[in-house]
Amino acid sequence: MSKEKLSNNAKKVQAALAAFGLDLVVVEFPESTRTAQEAANAIGCSVEQIVKSLVFQRQPSGHPVLIAASGGNRVNEKRIKEILGEKIVRADAVYVKEVTGYPIGGVPPLAHAQPIETIIDEDLMKYEEIWAAAGTPNAVFPLEPQQLVMITSGRVEKII
């Protein structure tokens, strides 16, 4: 685990966190944190404490939406349609990189290439500490659920 010599993407996330005035530290692990289970194993927390930043595309508008889901949950697309009033489809890797600036497996909940509407899984709110990706498939940072709401301007919803 390393807090020094962060990769460029992880540095970008660290700078974005600092811009919010948050004293949160991005950490890069030698092992993968690409999946929720890999991240939980590397960190030593429960998979439910991992924030999965999942990018979808609204249909028919085509606008992106990021769903910050608890690592143990699957997004109920019908539920999201009720919330948004539009169907969503899972975005492909090219679209994800285009709208966020990051590869799948490393998408953070902030510091995107363009503004992205965010929905936060209400299940994340029950933990004191959660962990989110920080720009690469082996970089993460810890934060409190209310900090996630603040940095994303996200709305907390039931997603399952």
N, C-alpha and C positions, 0 to 999 in steps of 0.2 A: 504494500500500500504506500502510495507516494503523494505528498502534498506539494512537493517541489517539482520544478520542471514539468509543468502541465503541458499537454498538447495544445495546439492552437485553438481547437474547438472548446476544450475545457477552460482555457484562459478566457475565452469570450463569455462563457457562462459565468465564470467567477467574477468577471468585470460587471456583468449585468446584475448579479446578486449584490455586489458592492454599491452599484448605482441606486439600489433600493435602500441602501443604508443597513443592509443585513450583514451580520458577522458570521456568515455561513461559509464553510470551507469545502471546496471541490476536492475529492480524493480520487486518484486513479489506482486501480488494482492491476496486478500482473495477470490475474485471471479475468475471464469474461464476466461482464455484468449485463450482457445483452438481453437475456430473458429474465423474467421476474424471479424464477427459481435460482438461476445463476447468481443474480444480484443478492438475493437473500442468503445464499450459501457463502458468498464472499464477505458480506457485511456481518453476518451472524444475527440476523433478525428474522422475523416471520415473513413469508411471502406476501401476506396481506399488508405489510408495511411498505411494500414497494409500489411506487407510482408508475404505472404503465402509461406512457404518453402515446396514445393511439390517434393517428390522423385519419379522418374520414373526409369524404367529399359529399357535400349536400347535393341532392338532385331534385329539381332540375337546375337550380341556380349555379351549381359548380363551386360554391364557396367552401373553403376548408373549415373543418371544425376539429378541435383537439379534445379528446376525452381522456381525462386523467383518471384512470381506473385503478382500484386496488388490485394488486398482483394476483389475488385469488379469484377475481371476478371476470366474467365475460360480459361484454356489452350487449344488452338487449336492444337490437336495432329498432324494434317496434316501439319500445319505450322512448328511445331518442327521437323517433319520428313524432311521437306525441308531444314531446318537449319543444322541438324545433318547428313542427308543422311541415317538415320536408323529410323525405326518405334520405338515408345516408348509405354510402357504399364505401368499403374499405379502400383507402388510397394505395396506389402502387408505389414502389420505391422511388421512381423518378419524380412523381408528384410530391411525395413526402420531402425529398431533398430540395425540390424547387421552392416549396412554400415555407419550409422550416430552416433550410440551410444545413441540415444534419442527416446522417444516414439512419435508417431504421435500426433500432437496437441502441441508439444513443440520443434519441430526440429528447431534449429537455423540455420542461413546461414553459420556458421563457426564452428570450433572446432569439426570436425567430426572424427569418428573412422578411416576413410580412406579418401584420397583425392577424391573429387567429382567434376566433371565438373559442372559448374553453368551457367545457362542462366538467365538473369535479364530482367524482363518485362520493356519495355521502358516507360510504363505509370508511373512507380514509379519515374522516373527522373523529373517529373514536380512539385514535392513537395519539400518544404524546409526541412521538417522533416517527416520521416517514422518510423515505429515501427516494430521490428522483434521479433520472439520468442527467448527465452533464456534458453531452455533446459527442461522446465517443462510446463504443460498446464496452468500455471498461472504466468509465468515469461516472461518479455519482456524488450526490451531496445530501446531507441530512437537513430536514427542516420540520417545522411544526405545521399541522394542517392549516391553521389560519394564515400562516405565511404563504402557503401555496395559493390560497384564495387571493391574497393581496398581490402577489407577483404576476398572477395570470388574469386578474379581474374576472375570474371564473365564477360561474354559478354552481352551487352545490345542489345536486339532484340525485334521486334514486336512479341508477342506470341498469339495474338487473331486474 
